[in-house]
């Protein structure tokens, strides 16, 4: 961990600095980046709606239909208890779908965009190295 990331001052290491703002803007204009953002946002809205909707349904049923929720299913297991345990199953399914979404839709696009940023960075370094080579050498050797 560097001094910068711990909040102790100093400049960050080059790998901690992140891409230049120009690189970020060029990547943010890419159609694949825009598609990635909208896909991720749509999934987040859907997952949140399902989670909150399931919980809200459980709360409303237990508030307004207590006789239904107390109906025994098997032994001491009631519909209310089964639906309450179903909340854990619902959260597990949402997490599983999130992982599948990330693996199939997000990660491939992110890898492509990361390669694009690295290409821009290497092109910028090559351009800077070329400009340094073309700089006049008389400034390097000054007389005392």
N, C-alpha and C positions, 0 to 999 in steps of 0.2 A: 504494500500500500504506500502511495507516495505522500509527501508532505502536503501537496495540494488537495488530494482527496480527503485527507484527514482534517482539513481546515487550518493547517499550520502555516499557510503561506507558501510562497515559492511558485514557480511556474509549473504547469502540468507537463508531464512527459508527452512526447509527440503522440503516443498511442492513446493518451487520455484526452487530447485536445479536441478530437472529433473533426469532422470534415469542415472545410471552409464554408462560410455562408453562401458563397456563389455556387458551390457544389450542391448544397442543400436545396437551393432554389431551382437548380437545373433538374435535380431528381424529383422535386415536388411537382414539376410540370410534366413529368412522364405520364403517359396514359396508364401504364401498368401500375404506377404508384396511386393514381387516382382511383383505379379499379380496386386496388388493395384496400384503400381507406374506406371506400363505400361498402365493400364486402364485409370488412371487419366491423364496421358500424352497424350494418344490417344484422349480422349475427349477434352482436351485443344487445341490440334492441330486442330481438326475438328471444334470446336466452333470458334476459331480464324480465320480459313480459311473461314468459312461461313460469319462471320461478315465483314472481310476485303473484301471478294469477293463481297458481297452485296453492300458495300459502293463504291468499285472500279467500279462495273457495273453501278451504278448510276452516278458516275462522268464521266465515259467514254461515256455513253449515252447522258448526257447533253452537253458534249464537242463536240462529233462527229455527233450526230443526234438531233440537236436542233428543227428541224421541227417535229420530232416524239414526243419529250418531250412537245412541245407546242400544241399538238393535244388535243382539249377539250374532256372530258369524259362526264361531266354533268355540265352545267352552266359555272361557272368560274373554275371548277376543271379540271386541265389538267393531262395528264399522268405523267409529271414530278413532279407535286405537289403530286399526288397519290403515286408515287414511293418514294418521299422524306418522306412522312408520313409513308410509308411502312418500312422505316428504324427503326422507333420506334417499330413497330410491330415485326420486325426481332429481335431487341435487347430483347424485352420481351419474345419471344419464346426461344431465347438462354438462358436467365436467368432461365426461367421455366425448360428447359431441364437440366441445370446445377443443379438445386435443386433436380430434380427427380434422376439424376445420383448420386448425393451425398447421397440421402436418400436410394436408392436401392442398389448401388454398393459399395460405400465407407464406409458409417457409420457401416454396419454390420461387415466388415473386421476390421475396426479400433477398434470396441468394442472387438472383439476376440483378437487382438494383445495387446490391453490394459490389458485384463485379463491375457494374457501370461506374460507380463512384471510384473504385480502385483504378479503373481505366482513366478516368478524368484526372485523378491525382497523379498517376504515373506520367500522363501527358503533360501535366503542369510542371512536374519535376524536370522532365526532359526539356521543356521549353525554357525553364529557368536556367538549366545547365548550359543550354545553347547560348542564351543571352550572356551568361558569365563568360563563356569562351570568346564571344564577339566583343566584349568590353575592351577598351584600349588598355594596353599594358603599361603605358607610361605612368599611370597613377600608382602602380604597384612599387616602382623603384624610385622613390624620391631621395634627393640628396639631403644629407643631414644639414 
